[in-house]
Amino acid sequence: MDRLLKALFFGIATGLLGLCLTPLLFGLEENIGLEYLFSIRGKRYAPRDVIIISIDKNSAKKLNLPNNPEKWPRSLHASLVDILTQKGAALIAFDVFFDEPRSPADDNLFAYSIKNANNVLLFESLDKETLPLTSEQGAPSGQLHAVTQKPPIPLFAKSALAVAPFVLPKVPVKVSQYWTFQTSAGGLPTLPMVAFQFYALKVYDEFIHLLKKADPAQGEKIAFHNQTALINNKGLCELIRSTRDIFQKDPSIAKKMLDELRNSNLLSGEVKKKQIIKALIKNYQDPPSHFINFYGPPGSIPTISYSEVIMERGKPGANQKKVIFKGKAVFVGVSEYLRPEQEDGFYTVFSQASGVDISGVEIAATAFANMLEDMPVKPLNLLYHLSFIFFGGMLLGFLSFYFTTFAAVTSIFVLSAIYLIFAQYQFNNFGNWYPLVIPLLFLSPVTIFSAFIRKYLEAHRERKNIRKAFGYYLPSRIVDQLVENKSEIIKTGEMVSGICLCTDAGQYTTLSESMKPDELGSYMNEYYETIFEPVVKSGGLISNIVGDAMLSIWADTDLEPALMNRACHTALDIVRNVNRFNSESTRLKLPIRIGLHSGQMMIGNIGAIDHYEYRPVGDVINSASRLEGLNKYMGTEILASAESLYQVDDFLVRNLGEFLVVGKSKPIMVYELICRKEEASKQQKELCAIFDEALNSYRNQSWNQAIAKFHNTAKIFGEDGPSRFFSDLCEKYKKNPPDETWTGIVRLNVK
């Protein structure tokens, strides 16, 4: 449960990170994410209802005209309009600015053709002006930024069905959006919007019917504009603006109309008309800015050369191509694709490396086609976008934390791939634009990286736990090797010099018989804490514990007196701690016995197959163990070999002679470690002196003299284990004298 809660918390944190990045990275979403969707999708077919007539270099050459289209005779445009009208074009939109009068005859001819066609839309420009403002006293008080309309010459504007602007940014700004209504100019409908509304007049009655269903009063108001009024002067633009006002004031109207269209039998079976009404409603309902759903590189919308249309007139078989323009929207303008020298191109996602951009007329035709299909690029609305980022990030974060690293990374990769396929499918088929940059380029890498970081932290924590756990059993250096996964560690070992301390507790067997196992375990833990503390404090290594026995060592490359000094101090501290432990315990007492011996030993992993122990090996350990056992016969607490007291002068010791213990071939000079010199009493010093005299008598085989001195020691100082031991031994030798080779060595045949 703890891991689940942490995973949820991390998921929420990842989702919040995505929300924080959203306003900062939306520009990248458009420049990288949207461009990627277009590049993977590639070219798609444009609606057949849209055709571009290209004013291009080839036409200028074939028609013997100047390269500059502005100098072409307008009588030629009149001929073009007449041809398109004869061929049944539903709409003719000129992306050419006719702002100056030319030849009166040509202008009149062109105006007549426009008026006669009753379906020609002309482009008007918008100019921004900055006007100074003054106060009542005449002092400057600021500036006013105004947008003014610059229509074509009045002759053409009056003859045209409507005039409308179509403003696009020039390079280096990438064109990705178009406007259905120019908000900077008071909500003027743009050329693609006017063209689409006119094209949709074929379903105008059905549109009014739906509007009356949604809002009878507003439906009657719009219905007042009949079809005849629409084609007079600016009636079409007025209709568009008034309709837009209705939808903006009451957004619910659009929803009611769409619901009615979906549920009623209106236009049943006429899918195309139904789609046009639906698109018209959405264009009035939606914000004025739309992302352009490009069809591909320049020339993706069917394009015919201007000269091809003009020169076809009068040719035999010309009527065979009549179907090309019938019922279609025709956009006329300079084509960047067919004439790259003309500066009419715009930088888009499909701009080519050769420098060929998409022309303004093709962008206008694309915008119109998007409306016709009801398929502009549709980003998620803000609420859905933020929710998608948050919950998507939450899922990625949860997976990265909850699963193992491999499973988390794999699942994140798989989910990212599935999401990318889903986003591409939505874009290709419906124009829906799902965010890619934040989910795939930021949150996915962040969560993958976090999964590896988590693995590292977990491994670090595990190693720390291993260090802590194994630190109870092994020295830190060996633990480090284990944590580093050194495969040959079981074969490692090193020769060192040091001193070994063995302990054993008397009466442990009796104690274990009187206690339950759990009670005994608890009691022994307290006992071990008592004897461990001095060892750890002095830097010793607790190598092994068995039952009531402990083995500890102080080792280095060289046998330094400092090591032996520390071991001797530790032995005395252990005895003091055990005495205090026994005095405070109400249970059976555990008297301590300690043996000390020094020399070379091998420390390493000892064992086979699947069980190893890290411990020292060598005669030093065996000898220390024998000395510890010797305490039982001598009645002492701490016995140390001469080797373990080499150059150690801080302690009061008593020479007990040479002993050949069981299993040993060489005798050991044994000393009793009594106390620190500064703590030694006069009585203890006298005991050592008298005992030394008695021991000399023993070595000289003066049995009676030795026995007397050993007994005298007991009378003066009380019961003394070593005196009793040697007194008994002298009695034995008195009855059975040793042979001539005897050197005073005490031989023990038991441990």
C-alpha positions in Angstrom: 0.0 0.0 0.0 2.9 2.3 0.8 4.3 1.8 -2.7 0.9 2.4 -4.2 0.5 5.7 -2.4 4.0 6.8 -3.3 3.3 5.9 -7.0 0.0 7.9 -6.9 1.8 10.9 -5.4 4.6 10.7 -8.0 2.0 10.4 -10.7 0.2 13.5 -9.5 3.5 15.4 -9.3 4.3 14.4 -12.9 0.8 15.5 -14.1 1.3 18.9 -12.3 4.7 19.2 -14.0 3.0 18.8 -17.4 0.5 21.5 -16.5 3.3 23.9 -15.5 5.1 23.2 -18.8 2.0 23.7 -21.0 2.0 27.5 -21.2 5.8 27.5 -21.6 6.0 25.0 -24.4 2.8 25.6 -26.5 5.0 27.3 -29.1 7.1 24.1 -29.4 3.8 22.2 -29.6 2.9 24.1 -32.8 6.4 24.2 -34.3 7.4 20.7 -33.5 4.4 18.6 -32.7 2.1 19.9 -35.4 4.8 19.9 -38.0 5.6 16.3 -37.1 1.9 15.3 -37.6 1.9 16.9 -41.0 5.2 15.3 -42.1 4.1 11.8 -41.1 0.7 12.2 -42.7 2.1 13.7 -45.9 -0.1 14.8 -48.7 -3.9 14.2 -48.7 -6.5 14.8 -51.4 -8.2 18.1 -51.4 -12.0 18.3 -52.1 -12.9 18.2 -55.8 -15.0 21.3 -55.3 -12.0 23.6 -55.2 -9.7 24.6 -58.1 -6.9 27.2 -58.4 -6.2 29.1 -61.6 -2.6 30.1 -61.4 -1.3 33.4 -62.7 2.2 32.1 -63.5 5.3 32.6 -65.6 4.2 30.1 -68.2 0.9 31.9 -68.8 2.8 35.2 -69.2 5.0 33.6 -71.8 2.3 31.9 -73.8 0.0 34.9 -73.7 2.9 37.3 -74.5 2.3 39.3 -71.4 4.7 41.0 -68.9 5.9 38.9 -65.9 4.3 41.3 -63.5 0.6 40.2 -63.2 -0.4 43.7 -62.2 0.3 44.9 -65.7 -1.9 42.3 -67.4 -4.9 43.8 -69.2 -8.1 43.6 -67.2 -10.0 42.6 -70.3 -8.1 39.3 -70.0 -9.6 38.9 -66.5 -13.0 39.7 -68.0 -12.5 36.9 -70.5 -11.5 34.5 -67.7 -14.6 35.4 -65.7 -16.8 34.9 -68.8 -15.2 31.5 -69.5 -15.7 30.3 -65.9 -19.2 31.6 -65.9 -20.0 29.7 -69.1 -18.4 26.5 -67.7 -20.7 26.8 -64.6 -18.2 27.8 -61.9 -20.2 28.3 -58.6 -17.8 30.9 -57.2 -14.9 32.9 -58.5 -12.6 34.5 -55.9 -9.7 36.7 -57.0 -6.7 36.9 -54.7 -5.5 39.9 -56.7 -5.7 43.5 -55.5 -7.3 45.8 -58.0 -6.6 49.1 -56.2 -5.9 51.4 -59.1 -7.9 52.2 -62.3 -6.2 51.3 -65.6 -7.7 51.4 -69.1 -11.3 52.6 -68.8 -12.4 50.3 -71.6 -10.7 47.3 -69.9 -12.0 48.3 -66.5 -15.5 48.6 -67.7 -15.3 45.3 -69.5 -14.0 43.6 -66.4 -16.7 45.2 -64.2 -19.4 44.1 -66.6 -18.1 40.5 -66.5 -18.0 40.6 -62.7 -21.6 41.9 -62.4 -22.9 39.5 -65.1 -21.3 36.5 -63.3 -22.9 37.4 -59.9 -20.5 35.1 -58.1 -17.2 37.0 -58.1 -15.4 37.9 -54.8 -12.6 40.4 -54.7 -9.8 40.9 -52.3 -9.4 44.0 -50.2 -6.4 44.9 -48.1 -6.2 46.2 -44.5 -3.8 48.9 -43.6 -2.7 49.6 -40.0 -2.4 53.3 -39.1 -1.0 54.9 -35.9 -2.7 58.2 -35.2 -1.4 60.7 -32.5 -3.8 61.6 -29.7 -3.8 65.1 -28.1 -5.3 66.4 -24.9 -7.7 69.3 -24.7 -4.8 71.6 -24.2 -3.2 70.3 -27.4 -0.4 68.3 -25.8 0.4 64.8 -27.0 -1.5 62.2 -24.9 -0.8 58.9 -26.7 -1.4 57.0 -29.9 -4.3 55.3 -31.5 -3.7 52.2 -33.6 -6.4 51.9 -36.3 -7.1 49.4 -39.1 -8.5 50.8 -42.3 -10.0 49.0 -45.2 -8.6 49.5 -48.6 -11.1 48.0 -51.1 -10.6 47.7 -54.9 -11.6 50.6 -57.1 -15.3 51.5 -56.6 -16.2 50.2 -60.1 -15.1 46.7 -59.2 -16.3 46.8 -55.6 -19.8 47.8 -56.7 -19.9 45.1 -59.3 -18.6 42.3 -57.2 -20.7 40.0 -55.0 -18.5 41.0 -52.1 -15.1 42.2 -51.1 -13.2 40.8 -48.2 -9.7 40.8 -46.7 -7.4 37.9 -46.2 -4.4 38.8 -44.0 -1.5 36.5 -43.6 1.9 37.0 -42.0 5.0 37.0 -44.2 8.3 35.1 -43.5 10.0 34.3 -41.2 6.7 33.8 -39.4 5.3 30.4 -40.1 1.7 30.5 -41.3 -0.4 28.0 -39.4 -3.7 29.8 -38.9 -6.3 31.7 -40.8 -9.2 33.9 -39.7 -12.8 33.5 -40.5 -13.4 37.0 -39.1 -10.9 39.7 -38.8 -11.2 40.8 -35.2 -8.7 43.7 -35.7 -11.0 45.2 -38.3 -14.2 45.0 -36.3 -15.1 41.4 -37.1 -15.0 41.7 -40.9 -15.6 38.3 -42.6 -12.5 37.1 -44.5 -12.4 36.0 -48.1 -12.6 32.3 -47.3 -15.5 32.8 -45.0 -17.4 35.0 -47.5 -16.7 32.4 -50.2 -17.9 29.6 -48.1 -21.1 31.4 -47.0 -21.9 32.1 -50.7 -21.1 28.5 -51.7 -23.4 27.3 -48.9 -26.4 29.4 -50.2 -27.6 26.1 -51.8 -28.6 25.0 -48.3 -29.6 28.4 -47.0 -33.2 27.5 -46.6 -32.4 24.5 -44.5 -30.0 26.6 -42.4 -32.8 29.1 -41.8 -35.2 26.3 -40.9 -32.7 25.0 -38.2 -32.2 28.5 -36.9 -35.9 29.0 -36.5 -36.1 25.8 -34.6 -33.4 26.9 -32.3 -34.5 30.6 -31.9 -37.7 31.5 -33.9 -37.1 35.3 -33.4 -33.6 35.3 -34.7 -34.5 32.9 -37.5 -37.2 35.3 -38.8 -34.7 38.2 -38.6 -32.2 36.5 -40.8 -34.8 35.1 -43.2 -35.7 38.7 -43.9 -32.6 38.9 -46.1 -33.8 37.1 -49.2 -31.6 35.6 -51.9 -32.0 38.7 -54.0 -30.7 41.0 -51.4 -27.7 38.8 -50.8 -26.2 39.5 -54.2 -26.6 43.3 -54.1 -23.5 45.2 -53.1 -22.5 44.2 -49.6 -25.6 42.3 -48.6 -23.7 39.1 -48.2 -21.1 40.5 -45.8 -23.9 42.2 -43.8 -25.7 38.9 -43.6 -22.6 37.1 -42.4 -21.8 39.7 -39.7 -25.4 39.7 -38.4 -25.5 35.9 -38.3 -22.2 35.9 -36.5 -23.6 38.3 -33.9 -26.5 36.0 -33.2 -24.3 33.0 -32.6 -21.9 35.0 -30.4 -24.6 36.4 -28.2 -26.2 33.0 -27.6 -23.7 30.1 -28.0 -26.5 27.6 -27.3 -28.1 28.3 -30.7 -25.3 26.4 -32.5 -25.7 23.4 -30.2 -29.5 23.3 -30.7 -29.1 23.6 -34.5 -26.6 20.7 -34.6 -28.8 18.6 -32.4 -31.8 19.2 -34.6 -29.7 18.5 -37.7 -28.5 15.2 -36.2 -31.9 14.1 -35.0 -34.3 15.3 -37.7 -34.9 14.0 -41.2 -33.7 17.3 -42.8 -31.7 16.6 -45.9 -32.0 12.9 -45.3 -29.7 11.0 -47.7 -28.0 14.2 -48.9 -24.8 13.7 -47.0 -22.8 16.5 -48.7 -25.4 19.2 -48.1 -25.8 18.1 -44.5 -22.0 18.4 -44.1 -22.1 21.9 -45.5 -24.8 23.0 -43.1 -22.9 21.5 -40.2 -19.7 23.2 -41.3 -21.5 26.5 -41.7 -22.9 26.3 -38.1 -19.5 25.5 -36.7 -17.8 28.4 -38.5 -20.3 30.8 -36.9 -19.9 29.1 -33.6 -16.2 28.6 -33.3 -13.5 31.2 -32.5 -12.5 33.3 -35.5 -9.0 31.8 -35.7 -8.6 28.3 -37.2 -5.4 26.2 -37.7 -4.9 25.4 -41.4 -5.1 21.8 -42.4 -2.7 21.8 -45.3 -3.2 19.2 -48.0 0.5 18.9 -48.7 3.3 20.7 -50.5 2.7 23.5 -53.0 0.3 22.4 -55.8 -1.6 19.9 -53.7 -4.9 21.6 -54.5 -5.7 21.0 -58.3 -4.2 23.9 -60.1 -4.7 25.0 -63.8 -2.6 27.5 -65.6 -4.3 30.8 -66.4 -3.2 30.5 -70.1 -4.6 27.0 -70.3 -8.1 28.3 -69.5 -7.8 31.4 -71.8 -6.4 29.5 -74.8 -8.9 26.7 -74.5 -11.7 29.1 -75.6 -12.7 28.4 -79.1 -10.7 25.3 -79.5 -12.4 22.2 -81.0 -13.6 19.9 -78.2 -13.4 22.6 -75.6 -16.9 21.6 -74.3 -15.4 18.3 -73.3 -13.8 20.0 -70.3 -16.9 21.9 -69.2 -17.3 19.6 -66.2 -14.0 20.7 -64.7 -15.4 24.0 -63.4 -19.1 23.3 -63.0 -20.4 23.8 -59.5 -16.9 24.4 -58.2 -15.2 27.2 -56.3 -12.4 28.8 -58.3 -9.6 30.8 -56.7 -7.5 33.0 -59.0 -4.1 34.2 -58.0 -0.3 34.0 -58.3 0.9 30.5 -57.7 4.2 30.1 -55.9 4.4 26.5 -57.1 4.3 27.4 -60.7 6.1 30.7 -60.4 8.6 30.8 -57.6 10.1 34.1 -58.7 6.9 35.8 -57.7 7.0 37.1 -54.1 3.6 35.8 -53.0 4.7 32.7 -51.0 4.3 32.0 -47.3 6.4 29.9 -45.0 4.4 26.9 -43.9 5.1 23.3 -42.6 5.3 22.2 -46.3 7.7 24.9 -47.4 10.3 23.1 -49.5 14.1 23.1 -49.1 14.3 24.6 -52.6 12.7 27.8 -51.2 9.2 27.1 -52.8 6.5 28.2 -50.4 2.7 28.0 -50.6 1.1 30.9 -52.3 -1.5 33.2 -50.8 -4.2 32.0 -53.2 -3.5 28.4 -52.3 -3.8 29.2 -48.6 -7.1 30.9 -49.3 -8.3 27.9 -51.2 -7.1 25.6 -48.5 -9.0 27.6 -45.8 -12.1 27.4 -48.0 -11.6 23.6 -48.5 -11.1 23.1 -44.7 -14.5 24.9 -44.1 -16.2 22.8 -46.8 -14.9 19.6 -45.2 -15.4 20.9 -41.7 -11.9 19.7 -41.1 -9.5 22.4 -40.0 -6.8 21.4 -37.6 -8.7 21.2 -34.3 -6.6 21.5 -31.1 -8.2 20.2 -27.9 -10.0 22.9 -26.0 -8.1 24.2 -23.0 -9.9 22.1 -20.4 -9.5 18.9 -22.4 -5.9 19.8 -23.2 -5.0 20.4 -19.6 -6.9 17.3 -18.4 -5.2 15.2 -21.0 -1.7 16.5 -20.0 -2.4 16.0 -16.3 -3.9 12.5 -16.4 -1.5 11.4 -19.1 1.4 12.6 -17.0 -0.2 11.0 -13.9 -0.4 7.7 -15.6 3.2 7.8 -16.8 4.5 8.9 -13.4 2.5 6.1 -11.7 3.9 3.5 -14.0 7.5 4.7 -13.6 7.2 4.5 -9.9 5.0 1.5 -9.3 6.6 -1.1 -11.6 10.1 -2.4 -11.8 12.5 -0.3 -13.9 12.3 -2.7 -16.9 8.5 -3.0 -16.7 8.1 0.7 -16.2 10.4 1.7 -19.1 8.8 -0.9 -21.4 5.2 0.2 -20.5 6.1 3.9 -21.0 7.6 3.1 -24.4 4.6 1.0 -25.4 2.1 3.6 -24.2 4.0 6.4 -25.9 4.0 4.4 -29.2 0.2 3.7 -28.9 -0.5 7.3 -28.1 1.5 8.5 -31.1 -0.3 6.1 -33.4 -3.6 7.3 -31.9 -2.7 11.0 -32.2 -1.6 10.4 -35.8 -4.8 8.5 -36.7 -7.0 11.3 -35.2 -5.0 13.9 -37.1 -5.1 12.1 -40.4 -8.8 11.3 -40.3 -10.5 14.0 -38.3 -8.0 16.9 -38.1 -7.9 16.5 -34.3 -4.6 17.8 -32.9 -3.5 16.0 -29.7 -0.4 17.4 -27.9 2.9 15.5 -28.6 5.7 17.7 -27.3 4.9 17.6 -23.5 3.7 14.0 -23.3 6.3 12.5 -25.6 9.3 14.8 -25.6 9.2 15.9 -21.9 7.0 13.7 -19.7 8.0 10.3 -21.2 11.7 11.0 -20.9 11.3 12.5 -17.5 9.4 9.4 -16.2 11.9 7.0 -17.9 14.7 8.9 -16.4 13.0 8.9 -13.0 12.5 5.1 -13.3 16.3 4.8 -13.7 16.9 7.3 -10.9 14.5 5.3 -8.7 16.3 2.1 -9.5 19.6 3.8 -8.6 18.2 5.1 -5.3 16.7 1.7 -4.5 19.9 0.0 -5.3 21.7 2.5 -3.2 19.2 2.0 -0.4 19.6 -1.8 -0.8 23.3 -1.5 -0.6 23.0 0.7 2.4 20.8 -2.0 4.0 23.2 -4.7 3.0 26.0 -2.7 4.5 24.0 -2.3 7.7 22.9 -6.0 7.8 26.3 -7.5 6.9 28.0 -5.0 9.1 26.7 -7.0 12.0 28.7 -10.0 10.8 31.5 -8.8 8.6 34.1 -6.0 8.6 33.1 -2.9 6.5 35.8 -3.6 3.9 34.4 -7.0 3.1 30.9 -5.6 3.1 32.0 -3.1 0.5 33.3 -5.9 -1.7 30.0 -7.8 -1.3 28.0 -4.7 -2.2 30.2 -4.2 -5.3 29.2 -7.8 -6.4 32.8 -9.0 -6.7 32.2 -12.5 -8.0 35.5 -13.9 -6.7 35.0 -12.7 -3.1 34.6 -16.2 -1.8 38.2 -17.0 -2.9 39.7 -13.9 -1.3 41.9 -14.1 1.8 44.9 -12.2 3.2 47.7 -12.9 5.6 47.8 -10.5 8.5 49.6 -10.1 11.9 47.5 -9.5 15.0 46.2 -10.6 18.3 43.3 -12.9 18.9 41.0 -12.7 21.9 38.8 -15.7 22.8 36.1 -15.6 25.5 33.9 -18.2 27.1 31.3 -18.1 29.8 31.3 -20.5 32.7 28.1 -22.3 33.7 26.5 -21.6 30.3 25.3 -25.2 30.0 23.5 -25.0 33.4 22.0 -21.7 32.4 20.7 -23.0 29.1 19.0 -26.0 30.8 17.2 -23.7 33.2 15.7 -21.2 30.6 13.4 -21.4 27.6 15.0 -20.9 24.2 13.5 -17.4 23.7 14.4 -16.3 27.2 17.9 -17.7 26.8 18.2 -15.8 23.4 17.1 -12.5 25.0 19.5 -13.0 28.0 22.5 -13.9 25.8 21.8 -10.8 23.6 22.2 -8.7 26.7 25.4 -10.6 27.6 26.9 -10.2 24.2 26.1 -6.5 24.2 28.1 -6.4 27.4 31.2 -8.0 25.9 30.9 -6.6 22.4 31.0 -3.0 23.5 34.7 -2.9 24.5 35.8 -4.8 21.4 33.9 -2.4 19.0 35.1 0.6 20.9 38.8 -0.4 20.6 38.5 -1.1 16.9 38.5 -4.9 17.1 36.7 -7.2 14.7 34.2 -9.6 16.2 34.8 -12.6 14.0 32.7 -15.3 15.4 30.2 -16.2 18.2 29.2 -19.7 19.1 26.9 -20.3 22.0 28.5 -18.4 24.8 31.9 -18.0 23.1 33.3 -14.9 21.2 36.3 -14.7 19.0 37.6 -11.2 18.1 40.9 -10.0 16.5 43.0 -6.9 16.1 45.0 -7.2 12.9 47.2 -5.2 10.5 50.0 -5.9 8.1 52.6 -5.6 10.9 52.3 -6.8 14.5 52.4 -3.5 16.4 52.6 -3.2 20.2 49.6 -0.8 19.9 47.4 -3.6 18.7 48.3 -5.9 21.6 47.9 -3.0 24.0 44.4 -2.3 22.8 43.5 -6.0 23.0 44.7 -6.2 26.6 42.8 -3.1 27.6 39.7 -4.7 25.9 40.1 -7.9 27.9 40.1 -6.0 31.2 37.1 -4.0 30.1 35.2 -7.1 29.2 35.9 -8.6 32.6 34.7 -5.4 34.3 31.5 -5.2 32.2 30.7 -8.9 32.8 31.2 -8.4 36.6 28.8 -5.5 36.5 26.3 -7.5 34.3 26.4 -10.4 36.8 25.9 -8.1 39.7 22.8 -6.5 38.1 21.3 -9.8 37.0 19.1 -12.0 39.2 19.8 -15.1 37.1 22.7 -17.5 37.3 26.0 -15.8 37.0 28.2 -16.2 33.9 31.9 -15.8 34.9 34.1 -14.9 31.9 37.2 -16.6 30.7 39.6 -14.9 28.2 42.6 -16.1 26.2 45.0 -13.9 24.3 47.6 -14.9 21.7 49.3 -13.1 18.8 51.0 -14.0 15.6 50.2 -14.4 11.9 46.8 -15.5 10.6 44.8 -15.7 7.4 41.5 -13.8 7.3 39.1 -14.7 4.6 36.0 -16.7 3.5 36.2 -20.2 4.8 33.8 -22.9 3.7 32.6 -24.8 0.6 29.7 -25.3 -1.8 27.1 -22.8 -0.6 28.2 -22.0 2.9 31.1 -19.7 3.8 32.1 -17.8 6.9 34.4 -14.9 7.1 36.8 -15.6 9.9 40.5 -15.9 10.8 42.4 -19.2 10.4 45.7 -20.2 12.0 47.5 -21.4 15.0 46.9 -18.0 16.7 43.2 -18.8 17.0 43.8 -22.3 18.3 46.3 -21.1 20.9 44.1 -18.3 22.1 41.3 -20.8 22.4 43.5 -23.2 24.5 44.6 -20.3 26.7 40.9 -19.4 27.3 40.3 -23.1 28.2 43.3 -23.1 30.5 41.5 -20.6 32.7 39.2 -23.4 34.0 42.2 -25.3 35.5 44.1 -22.2 36.7 41.0 -20.5 38.3 41.9 -17.3 36.4 39.9 -14.9 34.1 42.5 -13.6 31.6 45.5 -15.6 30.3 47.8 -14.2 27.7 50.8 -15.6 25.9 54.2 -14.0 26.1 53.8 -13.1 22.4 50.7 -11.1 23.1 52.5 -9.1 25.8 55.5 -8.3 23.7 56.6 -4.7 24.4 53.5 -4.1 26.4 54.3 -2.5 29.8 51.1 -1.0 30.9 49.8 -3.9 32.8 50.4 -6.0 35.9 50.9 -9.6 34.9 51.9 -12.8 36.7 54.1 -15.3 35.0 52.5 -18.8 35.2 55.2 -20.7 33.4 55.2 -22.7 30.2 52.3 -24.9 29.2 52.0 -27.5 26.5 48.2 -27.6 25.9 46.4 -30.4 24.0 46.9 -30.4 20.3 50.0 -28.2 20.5 53.6 -29.4 19.8 55.2 -26.3 21.2 54.8 -24.9 24.7 53.4 -21.5 25.4 54.7 -19.1 28.0 51.6 -18.1 29.9 50.9 -15.0 31.9 47.9 -13.9 33.9 46.7 -10.4 33.0 45.7 -9.0 36.3 45.0 -5.2 35.8 46.4 -2.0 34.6 49.6 -0.9 36.4 48.0 2.3 37.7 45.1 0.3 39.1 47.3 -2.4 40.8 47.2 -2.6 44.6 50.2 -3.4 46.9 48.6 -6.7 47.7 48.4 -7.7 44.1 52.1 -6.8 43.5 53.2 -8.8 46.6 51.2 -11.8 45.3 53.0 -11.7 42.0 56.4 -11.5 43.7 55.7 -14.4 46.1 54.2 -16.5 43.4 57.3 -15.9 41.2 59.5 -17.2 44.0 57.3 -20.3 44.4 57.3 -20.9 40.6 61.2 -20.8 40.7 61.2 -23.4 43.4 58.8 -25.5 41.2 61.2 -25.3 38.3 64.1 -26.3 40.5 62.1 -29.3 41.6 62.2 -28.2 45.2 58.8 -29.6 45.8 58.5 -29.1 49.5 59.8 -25.5 49.3 57.4 -24.8 46.3 54.4 -26.3 48.1 55.1 -24.2 51.2 55.4 -21.0 49.3 52.2 -21.8 47.3 50.3 -22.5 50.5 51.7 -19.4 52.1 50.3 -17.4 49.1 46.9 -18.8 49.8 47.2 -18.0 53.6 48.2 -14.4 52.9 46.0 -13.5 49.9 43.2 -16.1 50.2 42.1 -18.6 47.6 44.4 -18.3 44.5 43.8 -20.6 41.5 47.3 -20.7 40.1 48.8 -21.4 43.6 46.4 -24.2 44.2 47.1 -25.7 40.7 50.8 -25.7 41.2 50.6 -26.9 44.7 48.6 -29.9 43.6 51.1 -30.4 40.7 54.1 -30.3 43.2 52.4 -32.9 45.3 52.0 -35.1 42.3 55.7 -34.7 41.3 56.7 -35.3 44.9 55.2 -38.7 44.8 56.2 -39.4 41.1 59.2 -37.3 40.2 59.5 -36.4 36.5 62.4 -37.8 34.4 65.7 -36.1 33.9 64.5 -34.3 30.7 61.8 -32.4 32.5 62.1 -28.6 32.0 59.2 -27.3 34.1 56.7 -27.4 31.2 53.2 -28.1 32.3 51.5 -30.7 30.1 47.7 -30.7 29.8 46.0 -33.5 28.0 42.5 -32.0 28.2 41.1 -28.7 26.7 
